[in-house]
């Protein structure tokens, strides 16, 4: 009688043989009785070669439930019930989005299925092209329908009018025989008025998109689940798909097909971003041109001023030049900013005050500029900033010119606070207050300030004291904050 160690060894070998036998019984056996794909004659040789290559790929397979693995040519695959990703999936979306109505719920579910399948088609194509070392677009395409058949999606028939060219004239009309989605509806006895093969459309367009380097979409124009003879599709660039749909039947009487686009929201966002970028560039260019034109006007005023002999008139020209420069400055800031729709008010006021002080302050004056903004990181719209800048120009102009003597030490201040949705802007100085000279020169400036306050619906208060002149401007919170 053999020793117990040998008996155990024999038992172990028997168990191993049984396991191997079970694997062999459960392994996939693909036996092609006919071509998996039907194509026009000019493509038959390429697709025949692809069929043989894909067949060899799927011949190397194993199905091992013990390790929960389905391995095909070194890649792990996953099996799914066709019903779970067709009508059952759509039924779940009807429940989840019942508040939006059945039509909208189905549309959301179908778009989701298309997007997922489109992505799978792209990634499978990328992996297959790499494994099979495919570089020519038609060769890349040819592997797709064969792979489609081997993985249980459908059998593809490319119709003769197809034109799979690597450009914007790309067009394919094709049939999916025995589509898993249509068959799932039919076998379950589910009636539908609309095409249902969204994953078929998404996967095939994703594979072709990767093969040709084009942004493609596909639309099922008739479906077996509707009672049609075939599940027929049209594939083309997204911006041309409607042309081809219109040729299929009388445009006035045909259905309004819902054209799926991979990650439609992302596509729309990308389009919107590009549109906004173009508009932003255009707006910046407009601000740049306005600034340049204002600088030309400023230069002309300076030239005109040089010909004047009247000092008072020259001072009026100086005021006008500064007003023009202030307007030019805001346009320069907008042109140089990343966001043309809002301006950082603290940076703007600070630079503008420095510019005004440099223009008006004499060498003998020692005037402190105090800037205080207690309103967070505040951004205002240009429509508000420009009037505020001009108001500041008028007030600062009169302060620097009349509030202080030549050798005075004084202070010009700007305080901005926010409360209950309103901004309180306080601008003033601690100089002499209103003198006769200041009052006469200020009449035009004061009129401008009142007009500018009206533009932004602001309330204006003027406070005079022995120690200076102050303006309080209250305007509503019609702004954005960073």
CORDAKA-V956514 format. One record per pair of residues at least 24 apart in sequence whose ideal C-beta (glycine too) atoms are under 6 Angstrom apart, sorted by the first residue. I is the first residue (numbers start at 1). J is the second residue. D is the distance in whole Angstrom. If there is no record, write none. Layout:
# CORDAKA-V956514
i=I j=J d=D
i=I j=J d=D
This chain:
# CORDAKA-V956514
i=23 j=62 d=6
i=23 j=64 d=6
i=26 j=63 d=4
i=27 j=61 d=6
i=27 j=62 d=6
i=27 j=63 d=5
i=28 j=61 d=5
i=30 j=58 d=5
i=36 j=146 d=5
i=36 j=149 d=4
i=37 j=145 d=4
i=37 j=146 d=6
i=37 j=156 d=5
i=38 j=157 d=4
i=39 j=158 d=5
i=40 j=160 d=5
i=46 j=138 d=6
i=46 j=142 d=5
i=47 j=142 d=5
i=50 j=142 d=4
i=50 j=143 d=5
i=50 j=146 d=5
i=51 j=146 d=5
i=53 j=132 d=6
i=54 j=146 d=4
i=54 j=147 d=6
i=54 j=150 d=6
i=58 j=150 d=5
i=82 j=180 d=4
i=82 j=184 d=5
i=83 j=184 d=5
i=86 j=181 d=4
i=86 j=184 d=4
i=87 j=184 d=6
i=87 j=185 d=5
i=87 j=190 d=5
i=110 j=198 d=5
i=111 j=260 d=6
i=113 j=198 d=4
i=113 j=199 d=5
i=114 j=198 d=5
i=114 j=202 d=4
i=114 j=260 d=4
i=115 j=262 d=6
i=115 j=263 d=5
i=117 j=199 d=4
i=117 j=202 d=3
i=117 j=203 d=4
i=118 j=202 d=4
i=118 j=205 d=6
i=118 j=206 d=4
i=118 j=262 d=4
i=120 j=203 d=6
i=121 j=203 d=4
i=121 j=206 d=3
i=121 j=207 d=4
i=122 j=206 d=4
i=122 j=210 d=5
i=125 j=207 d=4
i=125 j=210 d=4
i=125 j=211 d=6
i=126 j=210 d=6
i=137 j=166 d=5
i=137 j=211 d=5
i=137 j=212 d=5
i=140 j=211 d=4
i=141 j=208 d=6
i=141 j=211 d=5
i=144 j=207 d=4
i=153 j=180 d=6
i=154 j=178 d=6
i=154 j=179 d=4
i=154 j=200 d=6
i=166 j=212 d=5
i=168 j=237 d=6
i=170 j=214 d=6
i=171 j=236 d=5
i=172 j=235 d=4
i=173 j=234 d=5
i=174 j=233 d=5
i=175 j=230 d=5
i=175 j=232 d=5
i=176 j=200 d=5
i=176 j=231 d=5
i=179 j=231 d=5
i=182 j=223 d=6
i=182 j=224 d=4
i=182 j=225 d=4
i=182 j=231 d=5
i=185 j=225 d=4
i=186 j=225 d=6
i=192 j=225 d=5
i=195 j=220 d=4
i=195 j=223 d=4
i=196 j=223 d=6
i=196 j=225 d=5
i=197 j=223 d=6
i=197 j=231 d=5
i=201 j=233 d=6
i=205 j=235 d=5
i=217 j=241 d=6
i=217 j=260 d=6
i=217 j=261 d=5
i=219 j=257 d=5
i=219 j=259 d=6
i=221 j=248 d=6
i=280 j=340 d=6
i=283 j=340 d=5
i=284 j=335 d=5
i=284 j=340 d=6
i=287 j=331 d=4
i=287 j=334 d=5
i=287 j=335 d=4
i=288 j=335 d=5
i=290 j=331 d=5
i=291 j=328 d=5
i=291 j=331 d=4
i=291 j=332 d=5
i=294 j=324 d=5
i=294 j=327 d=6
i=294 j=328 d=4
i=295 j=328 d=5
i=297 j=324 d=5
i=298 j=324 d=5
i=298 j=325 d=6
i=322 j=393 d=6
i=323 j=393 d=6
i=326 j=389 d=5
i=326 j=390 d=6
i=326 j=393 d=4
i=330 j=385 d=6
i=330 j=386 d=5
i=330 j=389 d=5
i=334 j=382 d=6
i=342 j=379 d=4
i=342 j=480 d=5
i=343 j=380 d=6
i=343 j=385 d=5
i=344 j=379 d=6
i=345 j=378 d=5
i=345 j=380 d=5
i=346 j=373 d=5
i=349 j=414 d=6
i=352 j=389 d=6
i=356 j=396 d=4
i=360 j=400 d=3
i=360 j=401 d=6
i=361 j=400 d=5
i=364 j=406 d=5
i=364 j=407 d=5
i=365 j=404 d=6
i=366 j=409 d=5
i=367 j=410 d=5
i=367 j=412 d=6
i=368 j=411 d=5
i=369 j=412 d=5
i=370 j=411 d=6
i=370 j=413 d=4
i=371 j=414 d=5
i=372 j=415 d=5
i=373 j=416 d=5
i=374 j=417 d=5
i=375 j=416 d=6
i=375 j=418 d=4
i=376 j=481 d=6
i=377 j=482 d=4
i=379 j=480 d=5
i=379 j=482 d=5
i=380 j=479 d=5
i=384 j=456 d=5
i=387 j=452 d=4
i=387 j=455 d=5
i=387 j=456 d=5
i=390 j=452 d=5
i=391 j=449 d=5
i=391 j=452 d=5
i=394 j=445 d=4
i=394 j=448 d=6
i=394 j=449 d=5
i=395 j=427 d=5
i=395 j=471 d=6
i=398 j=442 d=5
i=398 j=445 d=6
i=399 j=429 d=4
i=402 j=438 d=4
i=403 j=429 d=4
i=403 j=431 d=3
i=403 j=432 d=6
i=404 j=431 d=5
i=421 j=477 d=4
i=422 j=474 d=6
i=422 j=476 d=6
i=423 j=475 d=5
i=424 j=474 d=5
i=425 j=473 d=4
i=426 j=472 d=5
i=427 j=471 d=5
i=428 j=468 d=6
i=428 j=469 d=6
i=428 j=470 d=3
i=429 j=468 d=5
i=430 j=467 d=5
i=430 j=468 d=4
i=431 j=468 d=5
i=433 j=464 d=5
i=433 j=466 d=6
i=433 j=469 d=6
i=434 j=464 d=5
i=434 j=469 d=6
